[in-house]
Amino acid sequence: MTATVVEHLPVRPRKASASRRRRHIQQLPYRLNQIAPGAATILVTPIWTDGTGDSVRHYLARALDRRGRIIKFAAGGSQRIATLLQGAYPAADWNRPQTWHAETNTLTTRRPLSNGEVRAAIQRLEERAAGLEAELKFQRERRFELVVARDFADSLAAGYVDREGLAAS
């Protein structure tokens, strides 16, 4: 027995003339900026859920600013963003992740990474993690040296250090 796929939302929410689509694309940065202020890129990913036996497609949107930080938006923002982008770009394959770029107001399909690219990325991240661990170790040792020096200076200032043994050497 195969489960039937039930779509609650149409694949292409709007059917419009080419002139309406062009106008919609021109207004798109303003509309998306209202939902995710300051977004430089927005990644929209389709997610298929099967909670009750019927597969339903939802969209998850993630907005990033120019520095790559995540921009939070109100509940329902992912669906609103997906609807706006689907209306502006009806020819896009919405079964695959899409990335909208604010600078160029274009939509690109996210290509899957190859195994070699994934392995290379993991290796780069492992090297970076090792470098960060070494830096952390160095900073901890440096902090320990500074604490010991400060404690020694405080002891010296309070007169707790015996200078007689130091002068004999």
C-alpha positions, 0 to 999 in steps of 0.5 A: 500500500503506497501513501498518496502525496497530498499537497496543501499548498500549490507548487506555483501559488500565483499564475500571473502575466510576465509584466506582473511577474517582473513587477513582483520581482522588482518589489521582492527585495522590499517585501522580503526586507519587511519579513527579514530586515537586512537579509543578504541571502535567504535559503529556502529548503523544502521539507517533507513531513509525514506526521499522519501518513500523508506527506506534506511539503513545508518550506524552511527559510533561513535568512543571513545578513552580510556577515553570515549571521542568522536573522530571526523573523516572526512565526510564519515567515518561512512560509511567507518568504517561500510564497513570495519567492515562488510567485516571483520565480515560478519556473524554479524547481521548488523540490530543491533548495533555492538561494535568493541573493539580495544584491542581485535579486536573483534565485539560484539552485543549491547544488548538492556537494560531492563526497570529495567536497564534503571530506575536504570541508570536514578536513578544513574544519578539523584543522581549524578546530585543532588550531583553535584548541592550540590557541585556547591552550596557549591563552589558558597558560598565558592567563595562568602566568599572569595570575601567578605574576599578579599574586606574586606582586600582591604578596611582594607589596604586602610584605609576605615575600622573604627577601633574605633568601633571594639576596643570598643567591 
